[in-house]
Amino acid sequence: MNIIKASKDNFDAIYEIEKTSTYEKMSEEELKYELNENPVAFFFLLVNNNDEIIAYIDFWITFDSSTIFKIVTKENERNKGYAKKLLTYVIEFLKTKDVLYLTLEVRKSNIYAIKLYESLEFEKIVEKPKYYKDGEDAIYMVRGIN
Ligand SMILES: CC(C)(COP(=O)(O)OP(=O)(O)OC[C@H]1O[C@@H](n2cnc3c(N)ncnc32)[C@H](O)[C@@H]1OP(=O)(O)O)[C@@H](O)C(=O)NCCC(=O)NCCS
């Protein structure tokens, strides 16, 4: 397993996984923007020894704060520690960027994602009622960096 920076050449493979990810799916346009244009976005991939994408993370850095926009593990590769590996890598990366905290919103029902974040010392700060289009609440979580 290896963690590398995503490039526009990875669009098709990422989009294929994105289409099967359970929650908010990025449209083709959104994914292209995240990969090619968003000036604050960092996009990393966890790839196997055949260079196949297993998981990816898209996070934004604005001044001293960072937020996770997307983290996805390919459906048949879940619960094997890959998201945790990727996120641990990102936390170490952020320490080199003078970032003070990492934030995210997660659906209240997304128990595996919440488990992942809690295992990496994120704290639940507040609930955001009806945050998602379908009316589900979000939990806002934060982890200090450094
Ligand atoms: C959330 C998600 C990224 C987790 O990826 P993953 O690679 O399966 O996560 P990991 O294997 O690193 O597991 C992380 C933790 O969750 C737990 N977990 C993950 N899947 C689980 C499952 N199916 N059953 C029980 N526990 C599970 C693991 O045990 C682990 O907990 P631990 O560190 O306390 O042992 C993945 O489920 C996913 O892609 N979901 C769809 C997209 C999504 O919801 N992203 C998050 C949006 S905020």
Ligand as a Chemical Component Dictionary entry (heavy atoms), coordinates in Angstrom:
data_LIG
# 
_chem_comp.id                   LIG 
_chem_comp.type                 NON-POLYMER 
_chem_comp.pdbx_formal_charge   0 
_chem_comp.three_letter_code    LIG 
# 
loop_
_chem_comp_atom.comp_id 
_chem_comp_atom.atom_id 
_chem_comp_atom.alt_atom_id 
_chem_comp_atom.type_symbol 
_chem_comp_atom.charge 
_chem_comp_atom.model_Cartn_x 
_chem_comp_atom.model_Cartn_y 
_chem_comp_atom.model_Cartn_z 
_chem_comp_atom.pdbx_ordinal 
LIG C1  C1  C 0 -16.271 5.758  6.533  1  
LIG C2  C2  C 0 -15.301 4.961  5.684  2  
LIG C3  C3  C 0 -14.403 5.943  4.914  3  
LIG C4  C4  C 0 -14.433 4.088  6.598  4  
LIG O1  O1  O 0 -13.457 3.460  5.778  5  
LIG P1  P1  P 0 -12.768 2.075  6.194  6  
LIG O2  O2  O 0 -11.546 1.932  5.344  7  
LIG O3  O3  O 0 -13.758 0.991  6.148  8  
LIG O4  O4  O 0 -12.382 2.384  7.723  9  
LIG P2  P2  P 0 -11.339 1.599  8.614  10 
LIG O5  O5  O 0 -11.264 0.168  8.139  11 
LIG O6  O6  O 0 -10.083 2.386  8.684  12 
LIG O7  O7  O 0 -12.093 1.574  10.009 13 
LIG C5  C5  C 0 -12.109 2.681  10.860 14 
LIG C6  C6  C 0 -12.881 2.318  12.106 15 
LIG O8  O8  O 0 -14.271 2.039  11.811 16 
LIG C7  C7  C 0 -14.595 0.697  12.140 17 
LIG N1  N1  N 0 -15.367 0.125  11.047 18 
LIG C8  C8  C 0 -15.305 0.452  9.735  19 
LIG N2  N2  N 0 -16.164 -0.314 9.041  20 
LIG C9  C9  C 0 -16.767 -1.139 9.939  21 
LIG C10 C10 C 0 -17.747 -2.167 9.821  22 
LIG N3  N3  N 0 -18.279 -2.491 8.625  23 
LIG N4  N4  N 0 -18.127 -2.811 10.952 24 
LIG C11 C11 C 0 -17.609 -2.482 12.155 25 
LIG N5  N5  N 0 -16.661 -1.518 12.325 26 
LIG C12 C12 C 0 -16.260 -0.863 11.221 27 
LIG C13 C13 C 0 -13.265 -0.025 12.267 28 
LIG O9  O9  O 0 -13.345 -1.099 13.162 29 
LIG C14 C14 C 0 -12.357 1.064  12.767 30 
LIG O10 O10 O 0 -12.526 1.264  14.172 31 
LIG P3  P3  P 0 -11.297 1.069  15.186 32 
LIG O11 O11 O 0 -10.200 1.964  14.701 33 
LIG O12 O12 O 0 -11.874 1.504  16.477 34 
LIG O13 O13 O 0 -10.951 -0.366 15.074 35 
LIG C15 C15 C 0 -16.049 4.010  4.699  36 
LIG O14 O14 O 0 -17.025 3.287  5.413  37 
LIG C16 C16 C 0 -16.705 4.712  3.526  38 
LIG O15 O15 O 0 -16.071 4.935  2.479  39 
LIG N6  N6  N 0 -17.996 5.109  3.679  40 
LIG C17 C17 C 0 -18.735 5.824  2.627  41 
LIG C18 C18 C 0 -18.250 7.265  2.501  42 
LIG C19 C19 C 0 -18.374 7.981  3.845  43 
LIG O16 O16 O 0 -19.351 7.839  4.546  44 
LIG N7  N7  N 0 -17.340 8.784  4.163  45 
LIG C20 C20 C 0 -17.329 9.582  5.399  46 
LIG C21 C21 C 0 -18.145 10.813 5.241  47 
LIG S1  S1  S 0 -18.038 11.872 6.671  48 
# 
loop_
_chem_comp_bond.comp_id 
_chem_comp_bond.atom_id_1 
_chem_comp_bond.atom_id_2 
_chem_comp_bond.value_order 
_chem_comp_bond.pdbx_ordinal 
LIG C1  C2  SING 1  
LIG C2  C3  SING 2  
LIG C2  C4  SING 3  
LIG C2  C15 SING 4  
LIG C4  O1  SING 5  
LIG O1  P1  SING 6  
LIG P1  O2  DOUB 7  
LIG P1  O3  SING 8  
LIG P1  O4  SING 9  
LIG O4  P2  SING 10 
LIG P2  O5  DOUB 11 
LIG P2  O6  SING 12 
LIG P2  O7  SING 13 
LIG O7  C5  SING 14 
LIG C5  C6  SING 15 
LIG C6  O8  SING 16 
LIG C6  C14 SING 17 
LIG O8  C7  SING 18 
LIG C7  N1  SING 19 
LIG C7  C13 SING 20 
LIG N1  C8  SING 21 
LIG N1  C12 SING 22 
LIG C8  N2  DOUB 23 
LIG N2  C9  SING 24 
LIG C9  C10 SING 25 
LIG C9  C12 DOUB 26 
LIG C10 N3  SING 27 
LIG C10 N4  DOUB 28 
LIG N4  C11 SING 29 
LIG C11 N5  DOUB 30 
LIG N5  C12 SING 31 
LIG C13 O9  SING 32 
LIG C13 C14 SING 33 
LIG C14 O10 SING 34 
LIG O10 P3  SING 35 
LIG P3  O11 DOUB 36 
LIG P3  O12 SING 37 
LIG P3  O13 SING 38 
LIG C15 O14 SING 39 
LIG C15 C16 SING 40 
LIG C16 O15 DOUB 41 
LIG C16 N6  SING 42 
LIG N6  C17 SING 43 
LIG C17 C18 SING 44 
LIG C18 C19 SING 45 
LIG C19 O16 DOUB 46 
LIG C19 N7  SING 47 
LIG N7  C20 SING 48 
LIG C20 C21 SING 49 
LIG C21 S1  SING 50 
# 
